[in-house]
Amino acid sequence: RPVGTTIYPGMQFISVWIWRASEMIPATSLKIPKTIWKSLPKEVAAALPYRGRLLKFEPMSVNDVCVLVPAWFGALATLFTYLLASE
């Protein structure tokens, strides 16, 4: 989709800031302890990357950030609306 024409300009700026910040985070891999991934059902483990044995965190592409920012904003707006209404 043409990202530059379908979202608000403020979201574009925030997306670039998040993307640049994520580029500063080094790629990280975490091994999941055997007791955790052994307890997963086989169907769930088969659907996970690396069969649930490894988690990899890498910087996101600017396209991924632009696509996910509206969902993140929506989740935050819902949370803050709940906090306002619960008071």
N, C-alpha and C positions, 0 to 999 in steps of 0.2 A: 504494500500500500504506500502511497506517497505521504510519508510521515510529515514532511515540511508543510503540507497544506491541510492536514486534517486534525491537528491538535493546536492548543493555545501556545503562543510564543513563550510564555512563562514556563510551560512544561518542557519546551525545547532547551531553554537555558538550564533548568534543573537537571534535565537528562544529561547534558554535556558535563555539568559539574559532578554528577554521580559517576558518570563514565570515567572522567579524569581521575577522580578519587579512587575508583576501583582499579585503575591501571597502576596505582602506587602500591597496591596490596600484592605481595608476591604469591605465585601459585603454590598451593599447599595441598598435601595429601595426608589423610589420616586413615590409619588402619583401624577397622572396627574390631573390638575384642571378639574372640572366637565364641564366647558364651552368648554374646548378643546375636551374631548372625546365625548361629546354630539353632537359636530359639525361634527364628522366623519361619513361617510356613514356606514350603518349597516354591509355591506359586508366587509368593511375594518376593522371595529372594531372586527368583528367575527374572522378575520384572525390573529389579533394581540394577543400576549400572555396577559392573564388576561383581555381580551377584550379591551385593550388600556387604562385601568384604572391605571396600575401600571407598572413601569419600574424597573427591577432588574439588578444590575451590580454585577457580581461575578468574581473571578479569572477564567481564561480560563485554560483548560487542556493543557499539553505540545503538545499533538497531534493536537489540534485545532490551536495552535500557529504555529506549523510546517507547517500545511496545508495552513494557511493564509499568512504567511510571503512572499512567492513568489508573491502573488497578491498585497500585500502592497508595495513591492519593485517595482513591475511593475507600480503601480500608482504613486509612487514617481519619478521613472525614466521618466514617461510621463510628469509629472509636471515640472521637471527640464529641460527636453528637450524643452518644450514650453517656459519656461522662458529664456533659452539660445537663442532660435530662435526668440523670440519676441524682443530681444534687438537689 
